[in-house]
Amino acid sequence: MLHSTSTTLPATGDDAGKLPEIHLNVLLVDDDPKFRRYMRKGLEESGLRVETVDSGEEADRMLLERGPGAFDLLLLDVMLPQSSGWDLLLTLRRRSDPTPVIFVTARGAVEERVKGLRLGADDYVIKPFEFSELLARIEAVDRRREAASLLTVGALTLDLEHRTVTCRGVRIEMSPREFELLLTLARARGRVLTRGELLKQVWGIDFDPGTNVVNVQVARLRRRLEAWAPDAIRTVVGEGYVLGQVEAETAGETGPTPAS
């Protein structure tokens, strides 16, 4: 449990601690409602997008529903009702979910910090803390994340830092929305994503507005990939869409230049 009044939150206005040019989706898992409110306020004023839950079970459900890559960072308390933060992290790593995790907890013993890092946490912050230090640690984790920013699905390679796509060495031009849709499908690792899930993850829409925006965007993306990966995106009738493996071919093989 955090002593919230002991944690220095960022000032508002010109003194607010900003993370320049970093737009992260953060999931905060903590059972202290006051701490969640304070943290959400401070993080959002620092340029991050934040969602909060109060248990490991709820966090696990959300991460399973949305798939790997839905969040860029998990801020996780150790002491949670029912299952602990240790349990949640172990579950994530066992199913190969690479979401970066920073423990933010009052459990500060050396052996506990070592345990968290050995379980697969990226950093460990002890409550109470200076908010500027937490922001610096988030920035450091994000730099490490960007250093490994290539995502490969068969012959398709997505550069997450520059937001570009290549297939067998040829760059495929696409709009920011098309890239985000392809990235979301790629991060799902072969799992079928429903129309509702795509609306949430790509457009940030929590409800079905009754439009065919997903169908239209998928059709556009397929046209982008047609010259090199015509069967990359598969429709599963009654369920949604899935990105399959695009088989790599012999190096040096050429084909038509994808339309821009």
Secondary structure as UniProt FT lines:
FT   HELIX           4..6
FT   HELIX           13..15
FT   TURN            20..21
FT   STRAND          25..29
FT   HELIX           33..45
FT   TURN            46..47
FT   STRAND          49..53
FT   HELIX           56..66
FT   TURN            68..69
FT   STRAND          73..76
FT   HELIX           85..94
FT   TURN            95..96
FT   STRAND          101..105
FT   HELIX           110..119
FT   STRAND          123..126
FT   HELIX           131..147
FT   STRAND          150..153
FT   TURN            154..155
FT   STRAND          156..159
FT   TURN            160..163
FT   STRAND          164..167
FT   TURN            168..169
FT   STRAND          170..172
FT   HELIX           176..187
FT   TURN            188..190
FT   HELIX           195..198
FT   HELIX           199..203
FT   HELIX           213..225
FT   TURN            226..228
FT   TURN            230..231
FT   STRAND          233..236
FT   TURN            237..239
FT   STRAND          240..243
FT   TURN            251..252
//
